[in-house]
Amino acid sequence: MTSYIRGWLPSMPSMPGMPSFDWFFDLATYLGFYAKSGKLLLLGLDNAGKTTLLHMLRDDRVAAHAPTQRTTKETLTLGAVAFECYDLGGHAEAREIWRDYYVDVSAIVYMVDAYDIARLPESKRELDSLLTEPALTHVPIVVLGNKIDLPSALSETELRNALGLQITTGKNLAQMPEGHRPVELFMCSVINRAGFAEGFRWAARFI
């Protein structure tokens, strides 16, 4: 497990006399959650890649998963890291309970299948609902355009246009102006372990 993580994270400095950190500590530090705690919701339509991402972060491996039929909660903790992640499922019935989990949420990761063009209008409707939800006014929302490894997946510009995200916060903003909610799009491939880390690090600035 350690060899894999070392392959896609920058090398972490070691202190003389101290034991090696395990892979999740390195991952949490790299993603920006070290010495922080929070409640994260993984949302999006079914088959967008939410469960694959969650299990890859937890188990350090990519595997195929059946669509989530019930809420899954994973508590990933080590040392100063305390990170509760909820995969709420993305089929129509599951979306009806998303609102029940908005209380005390620290950030939302909204995953979009950039390859499934036919369902983009449906995905946009759900995203628009999140963006106009009063309970989420100050909650950072990371939109992950997943499956860019597939040859017909949309580009970032095409996905922005499809989702109505032409104007977003900006990927390099360090602090959000008062009264604004951070929203940004990042393109990724979960199976290739690419792109999503930047989205997590961005969200961590606002938690």
C-alpha positions as CSV (number, residue, x, y, z in Angstrom):
1,M,0.0,0.0,0.0
2,T,2.7,2.4,0.9
3,S,4.5,1.9,-2.4
4,Y,1.4,2.8,-4.4
5,I,0.7,6.0,-2.4
6,R,4.4,7.1,-2.7
7,G,4.0,6.8,-6.4
8,W,1.4,9.4,-6.8
9,L,1.9,11.7,-3.8
10,P,4.9,13.9,-3.4
11,S,7.5,12.4,-1.0
12,M,6.8,13.2,2.7
13,P,9.7,14.3,4.9
14,S,10.6,12.0,7.7
15,M,11.8,12.9,11.1
16,P,14.8,11.0,12.8
17,G,13.6,8.5,15.3
18,M,9.9,8.7,14.3
19,P,8.0,5.8,12.7
20,S,6.8,5.9,9.1
21,F,3.3,7.3,8.7
22,D,0.8,4.9,7.0
23,W,-0.6,5.7,3.6
24,F,-3.8,7.4,4.8
25,F,-1.9,9.8,7.0
26,D,0.1,10.8,3.9
27,L,-3.0,11.0,1.8
28,A,-4.9,13.2,4.3
29,T,-2.0,15.5,4.8
30,Y,-1.6,15.8,1.0
31,L,-5.3,16.5,0.5
32,G,-5.2,19.2,3.1
33,F,-7.1,17.6,6.0
34,Y,-4.3,17.2,8.5
35,A,-5.3,18.6,11.9
36,K,-8.8,19.2,10.6
37,S,-12.1,17.5,11.0
38,G,-15.3,17.7,9.0
39,K,-18.3,16.1,7.5
40,L,-18.1,15.5,3.7
41,L,-20.9,14.5,1.5
42,L,-20.2,12.6,-1.8
43,L,-23.1,13.4,-4.1
44,G,-24.0,12.9,-7.7
45,L,-26.0,10.6,-10.0
46,D,-25.6,6.9,-9.8
47,N,-22.6,5.5,-11.7
48,A,-20.7,8.8,-11.4
49,G,-17.9,7.2,-9.4
50,K,-18.6,8.2,-5.8
51,T,-18.3,4.7,-4.3
52,T,-15.2,3.9,-6.3
53,L,-13.6,7.1,-5.1
54,L,-14.5,6.4,-1.4
55,H,-13.3,2.9,-1.5
56,M,-10.1,3.8,-3.3
57,L,-9.4,6.4,-0.6
58,R,-10.1,3.9,2.2
59,D,-8.5,0.8,0.8
60,D,-5.9,2.2,-1.6
61,R,-7.3,0.1,-4.5
62,V,-9.7,0.6,-7.4
63,A,-12.5,-1.9,-7.8
64,A,-15.9,-2.0,-9.5
65,H,-18.8,-1.5,-7.2
66,A,-22.6,-2.0,-7.6
67,P,-24.7,1.2,-7.3
68,T,-25.1,2.3,-3.7
69,Q,-28.5,1.3,-2.4
70,R,-28.2,2.8,1.1
71,T,-26.2,5.4,2.8
72,T,-22.6,4.5,3.5
73,K,-20.5,6.2,6.1
74,E,-16.8,5.9,6.4
75,T,-14.8,7.4,9.2
76,L,-11.2,7.8,8.2
77,T,-9.1,8.8,11.2
78,L,-5.5,8.8,12.2
79,G,-3.7,11.0,14.6
80,A,-5.1,14.5,14.2
81,V,-7.2,13.6,11.2
82,A,-10.9,13.0,11.7
83,F,-12.9,12.8,8.5
84,E,-16.5,11.5,8.2
85,C,-17.5,10.8,4.6
86,Y,-21.0,10.0,3.5
87,D,-21.8,8.3,0.2
88,L,-25.6,8.9,-0.1
89,G,-26.2,7.1,-3.4
90,G,-27.3,8.7,-6.6
91,H,-30.4,6.9,-7.8
92,A,-33.6,8.9,-7.8
93,E,-34.9,7.5,-4.5
94,A,-31.6,8.1,-2.7
95,R,-31.6,11.8,-3.8
96,E,-34.7,12.3,-1.9
97,I,-32.8,12.0,1.4
98,W,-29.8,14.1,0.5
99,R,-31.3,17.1,2.4
100,D,-31.4,15.1,5.6
101,Y,-27.6,15.2,5.7
102,Y,-27.0,18.9,5.1
103,V,-26.8,19.7,8.8
104,D,-23.3,20.6,9.9
105,V,-21.8,19.6,6.5
106,S,-18.3,21.0,6.0
107,A,-18.0,20.4,2.2
108,I,-19.7,18.6,-0.7
109,V,-18.0,16.7,-3.5
110,Y,-20.4,16.5,-6.4
111,M,-19.3,13.9,-9.0
112,V,-20.4,14.1,-12.6
113,D,-19.8,11.4,-15.3
114,A,-18.2,13.5,-18.0
115,Y,-18.6,10.5,-20.4
116,D,-22.4,10.0,-20.0
117,I,-23.5,13.0,-22.0
118,A,-27.1,11.9,-22.1
119,R,-27.5,12.3,-18.3
120,L,-25.8,15.7,-18.0
121,P,-29.1,17.6,-18.0
122,E,-30.3,15.5,-15.1
123,S,-26.9,16.0,-13.3
124,K,-27.2,19.7,-13.8
125,R,-30.7,19.8,-12.3
126,E,-29.4,18.2,-9.1
127,L,-26.3,20.5,-9.0
128,D,-28.5,23.5,-9.5
129,S,-30.6,22.3,-6.5
130,L,-27.5,22.2,-4.3
131,L,-26.3,25.6,-5.4
132,T,-29.7,27.2,-4.6
133,E,-30.2,25.3,-1.3
134,P,-30.4,27.9,1.6
135,A,-28.9,25.4,4.1
136,L,-25.7,25.1,1.9
137,T,-25.1,28.8,1.4
138,H,-21.6,28.8,2.8
139,V,-20.6,25.2,2.1
140,P,-17.8,24.7,-0.4
141,I,-18.8,22.5,-3.3
142,V,-16.2,20.7,-5.4
143,V,-17.5,19.4,-8.7
144,L,-15.5,16.5,-10.0
145,G,-15.8,15.7,-13.7
146,N,-15.0,12.0,-13.6
147,K,-14.0,9.5,-16.3
148,I,-11.8,11.7,-18.4
149,D,-9.8,8.6,-19.2
150,L,-12.6,7.6,-21.6
151,P,-12.0,8.9,-25.2
152,S,-15.4,10.6,-25.7
153,A,-15.5,12.3,-22.3
154,L,-16.2,16.0,-22.3
155,S,-13.4,18.5,-21.9
156,E,-13.4,20.9,-18.9
157,T,-14.8,23.7,-21.1
158,E,-17.5,21.5,-22.5
159,L,-18.5,20.3,-19.0
160,R,-18.5,23.8,-17.6
161,N,-20.9,24.9,-20.4
162,A,-23.1,21.8,-19.9
163,L,-23.4,22.4,-16.1
164,G,-23.6,26.2,-16.3
165,L,-20.4,26.7,-14.4
166,Q,-18.7,29.2,-16.6
167,I,-18.1,31.5,-13.7
168,T,-16.7,29.8,-10.6
169,T,-14.5,30.7,-7.6
170,G,-11.1,30.0,-9.1
171,K,-8.7,27.3,-8.4
172,N,-6.0,29.4,-6.8
173,L,-8.1,31.5,-4.4
174,A,-6.8,31.2,-0.9
175,Q,-9.7,32.9,1.0
176,M,-13.3,33.4,0.0
177,P,-14.7,36.9,0.1
178,E,-17.4,37.5,2.8
179,G,-20.9,36.4,1.7
180,H,-19.7,34.2,-1.2
181,R,-19.8,30.4,-1.4
182,P,-16.8,28.6,-3.0
183,V,-17.6,26.5,-6.0
184,E,-15.1,25.0,-8.4
185,L,-14.8,22.3,-11.1
186,F,-11.9,19.8,-11.4
187,M,-11.6,17.2,-14.0
188,C,-10.5,13.7,-12.8
189,S,-10.2,10.0,-13.5
190,V,-10.7,8.0,-10.3
191,I,-9.5,4.8,-11.9
192,N,-6.3,6.5,-13.0
193,R,-6.0,8.2,-9.6
194,A,-5.7,11.6,-11.3
195,G,-7.2,15.1,-10.7
196,F,-9.4,14.6,-7.6
197,A,-6.6,15.4,-5.1
198,E,-6.5,18.9,-6.4
199,G,-10.2,19.2,-5.7
200,F,-9.9,18.0,-2.1
201,R,-7.0,20.3,-1.4
202,W,-9.0,23.2,-2.8
203,A,-12.0,22.4,-0.5
204,A,-9.7,22.1,2.5
205,R,-8.8,25.8,2.3
206,F,-12.4,26.6,3.2
207,I,-13.0,24.1,6.0
